[in-house]
Amino acid sequence: MEIVLTKNSKIKNVDFENLEFGKIFTDHLFVCKYSNNNWGTGKIMPYDNFLISPSARVFHYGQAIFEGMKCYRSDNDSLILFRPDENFKRFNKSSTRMAIPEIPKNIFFDGLTELLKIDKDWVKKGDGNALYLRPFVFASEPSINASEAIEYTFMIICCPAKSYYGNQKIKVKIEEKYSRAAKGGVGYAKAAGNYAAQFYPTSIAKEEGYQQIIWTDSNNHKSIEEAGTMNLFFRIGDKLITSPTSDSILDGITRKSIIKLAKDSKIHVEERIITVDELMNAQNKGELMEIFGTGTAVVILPIKTFGYQKNDFNLPDLKNPWSLMLKKKLNDIQYDRSAEYENWKLKIS
Ligand code: COI
């Protein structure tokens, strides 16, 4: 791998206590190009703008996918990537759906680990701190022919992050008009366009005072899917319910980790379809105790209020919510305070 280091590190100008998610990037990036049916040699270089043709297919047809993953610094200064194998598998699953060639495992992992070794000082200690890694691939071939490209660019960029919404609890709206994903579509892939398609309905929800949308199925808006940047969990009575993954729901890595940790804690977990009717019924009977979202960027995010058909419903303020208990268990693994689930940690040395 070719490595070109920056002569001007930006790190001293960064206020790590006040980070807005996704705005500040580390000193270096990893890049690898695909052409002539082959991935080339990867390169680490200073983070900077780059040249790309206006006719690159990604601008016209949105052929691009990405991943989100985090690296944590433990109390004794080890760097830990959380379940990167899962991100790698999902990266290629998303690529396949978007007709993008799979990236070989060695390129993905060599890029990640070398970049982390070089930009290690950007991974800060302490709860909530992490380095968010964004591997992505896009159709860089100059052509506006409406078919898959024959040239691609794979990159990894990194940004220091605190949790996505800080410590606030959020307000979400159950959506009944717009849809995020359709059966047989690309909802399960981390396709760039899945996110763009949410911006307009989410901006309407924001004007109404909500931060995110709870998406429902595109056929009749009856069953609950996910919340766009997170999967959803519902505590009804003594059960924890989450929608099953499908072709319209993202197979979240935090989601599957929380299911495992909840089961370990003897919580009864059900992965099954949950309808808006069931949710409203539980709410009316006083059985709906918690709703929380899970995702790499948000980790575990409790929901304070949900809106449905122009009415708002508040969740009870619990003393010992499952969301907090599960978040602590997850953080203990991610920051290497717990010796459990060693196979979820890739230590960078
Ligand atoms: C992540 O949690 O990594 C996501 O993909 C959400 C992102 C769009 C901010």
Boltz pocket constraint, residues with backbone or C-beta under 6 A from the ligand:
constraints:
  - pocket:
      binder: B
      contacts: [[A, 67], [A, 68], [A, 69], [A, 195], [A, 228], [A, 229], [A, 295], [A, 296], [A, 297], [A, 298]]
      max_distance: 6.0
